[in-house]
Amino acid sequence: MIFSPRKDETEHRCIGLITDFGLSDPYVGQLKGILAKKAPNCRVVDISHDVAPFNVAQAGFFLAASYEHFPEDAVILAVVDPGVGTDRRIVCLQIGDRLLVAPDNGLLSIAMKQTWKDLRAFDLSRALEAPKKVSHTFHGRDIFAPLIAWLALGGKPENLGKEVDPAELVSHSWANPTITKGQAYGHVLHIDRFGNCVLNLEAGSLGKPESIRMVSPAGGTLAYVTTYADMPEGEPGLLEGSQGFLEIAVNQRSAAKRFGLSMGDTLELSWED
């Protein structure tokens, strides 16, 4: 059995969870039930289960913004898996001692691009062989949960699957914005409950211009500010948000409504360099 625990098991690594399962169905509870059964002494932290359905980019942002806030040996599972049941791989990205596990659909690409630490990647698709019964539509419960429990109890990814070049993992354009002199093409990764629009542009990546013009998909001038209060009430700006990425905001209003922005939108910004 691939996931047989060691008899001298003493490790109890923290587990983090990101899914698009929501909380109105039993899916999260079933996944966590498997974790409680197989790794009862491991702390489980819910990062979010409200990723928009099938939105790999949003999940990738949540993962990249969150993993460094966990213990250095944490194991984090991110399951947004439109290709569940197909031949897509199950992969693990090792950043320092942390393990990030996800389907190989681009979900890991922002975290992989953002880190300064040495990376290792492993193909853990062999985990598909472990369970006696597998639902072809719910690998989160039947494949990923037992795998995560095994890793949290001291299992080593190199003992399950071969190491692969991190550059071979699936990536998408939303993980790789284009920035040139005085111009950037970005992507709206997330819109938070306040209407702030988080972009795939890392904090500081544009320098410190006084103002920025949004060329598309909506026009408008954005003051480059440090805090929300630096903008007059109802006025827009661009600032370095708490998650390490630039965000378009309107003081005490919704930037998404102001500019008609949605998750997945691409936009062009320009400024005097």
N, C-alpha and C positions, 0 to 999 in steps of 0.2 A: 504494500500500500504506500503510495507516494507520500502521503501526509501523516505517516505514523509518527507520533511524538517520541522524543527521547525519554527514557525512564528517569534520567537525572535532570529533567527539565527544570530550570530555575529562572529563565528569562520571561519577563512579562512586559513587553514593549507596548507603549501607547499606540492606539489605533485611531486614525482620523478617517472620516467618511464624507464623500461628496457624491451625490447622485441626482438624477432628475426624476426620482420616484414619487416625490410629493409625500404628503402625510395623510391623504384621505383613503388610500388603499393599504393593504396589509404588507406591501413589499418591503418597506424599511424594517418593520417589526420582524418579518421572517428572516431577513438578512442578519439583523442584530441577534435574533434567537440562535442562529448558527454560531455566531461569535460567542455568545454566552455559554453555549454548550461545549464548544471546542477550546475556548480560551477564556474561562470564567474569571480569571484574575487580571486580565488586561483591561485597562481603562479605555473606553470607547468615547470619542468626542465627535459629535455631529458638526461638521463645518457647514454644510447646507444640503438639504434634500429638495430645494426649490429651484434648481437649475431648470431653465425653460426646456421642455421636452426636446430631446435630440440636439440641444445646443452645445456642441463640443467646444466651441470657442469660449463661451461663458464659463463652462466647467474648467477649461484650461486656465482661464484668468483666476478663478477661485483657488485653484490648486497652487498656481505660481505665487499668488499673494499670501497664501496661508501657511505653506509647509515650514517656513523658517520659524514660525511662532510655536512650533511643536518641539518636544524634547529631541535631542540630537539623534536618538536611535528610533524615532517614531516610524511606524509603518502607515502609509496613507493610501487609501483606496479611492479612486475616482472612477465611477461607472456611469458614463453616458455613452450608450452603445447602440447606435442605430444599426450596426452590422451584426448584432447578436445572432449566433447560430450559423454564421458564415465562416469562411476560412481566415478571417482577420486574426492577427496574433494577439496573444496576451503578453504584455511586456512589463518589465520592471526597470525603473531608472533609479540608480543608486547615486545619491548626492551626499558626499561625506558618508555618514552612517545611516542616514535616512533612506527609506525605501518608498518609492512612489510607484504604485501599480495601477495599470489602466489597460483598456483595449488599445491596440496600436492603430489609432484613427486620428492622430494629431493632438490628442488631449494633453500629452506631455510636452509639447513643443515649446510653449512659452516658458515653462519652468526650466527646460533644458537650455534655452537661449539666454535666460536671465542670470543663471548662476555663474559664479566665478570659481567654484570648486571643481575638483576633478570629477568627471562623470564616468559611470559604467552603466551599461545597459545589458539586459538579459532577456532572451526569449523564453517565457515561461508557459508556452502553449501546451507543454506536456501535462499541465494541470488538468487539461480536458480529459485525461485518461483516468483520473483518480476516482471520481464518484461512480457509484454503481448505477445511479439513476440521475439523469440530467434533463431538465426542461430546455428545449431549444430556444425558448424565449426568455428565460430568466437565469442567465449565467451569473448575475450578481449574487443570488442566493446559493446556487448549486456549484459554482466553480470558484468565483472570486472570494466569497466568504471563507470557505475552508482554506483556500490558499493564503489569505491574509492572516488567519488564525495561526497557521503553520509558521509563517514568517515571524509573527509577533512572539511566538514561543521559541524562537531561536533558529528556525530553518534558514538556510543560506540559499540565496537565489542561484549561485553557481552550482549548487548540488542538485538543482532541478532542471536547469536549462542552460544552453550555451550562451556565452557572452557574445554580443554583437556590437558593431560600431554604432554609437548613438546617432551618427549622421544618417544611418539607414532607417531610422524610425520615421513614420509618416509625419509630414509637416504640411502646413497650409499657409496661404498668403497672409492670413490674419495674424500669424505669429511673426511675420517679417515685414514690418512697415518700411516704406521708402522715404528716406530723409536726404535731401540735397540742400544746397546753399539757398536758404530762404524759402524752402518749400518742403512740405511733407504730405504724404498720402497715408492716411490711417484708417482705422476700423473701430466701430463702436462695439466693444466687448461686452459691456454690461451697463444697464441703467438701474440705479439703486432706487430705493423707495422714495427718495427725495427728488428724483428726476435728474440727478447728476449723471452725465454720460461719460463712462470710463473708456478711455481710448487705449489702443495697443501701443502707445508711445510711452516709453519709460520716462520717469521723472528726470528732468535735466537734459533730455535728449535734444531739445530744441535750443538750448542755451537759455538766455534770460531776455528775450525781446520785450519791449514795453507793451506792445499790442500785437495781435495776430488777426488776420482776416480769414474768415471761413469762406472759401471760394465755392465749395459745393459740399453737400447737397443743398445747403441753404446759405444765403449770404449773411454777413454780419461781422462786426468788429468785436473782438474779445480782448479785454484788458488782461494782461498777464499778471496775476496777483498771487499773494502768499496765503491769504485766508479768505473765507467767504465774506467776512465783514469788510474786507478791503473794497468790495463792490457795493455801490449804492443799492438799496433795496430794489429788487426787480430788474437789476442790470446784470448782464452776462460777463463771464470771464473764463479764463483758462488757468488752472492751478495744478500744483503737484499734490495729488490726493494721498490719503493715509495708506493706500494699498500699493504705493510705489509707481503709479502710473498717472499720466496727465488726465484731467477730466474737465469737461465743459460743464459749467455750473451757472445758475442764476440765483442771486441772493434771495432766499426765502421763496423761491418759485421753482418750477420744473423746467430745466433746460431742454428736456426731451420734448415737452409741449411747445416751448417757445420756438424751437427750431424744427419741429416735426421730425425728430430723430428716433430711430428704432434700433434695437440690437441687430448687428449685422451690416448696418449702413457703412459704406466707405465714404470718406470725406477728404477734401483737399484743403490744406492750410497754407497760408503764405505770410511772410513777414519781412521787414527790412533787416538784412543781416549786418 
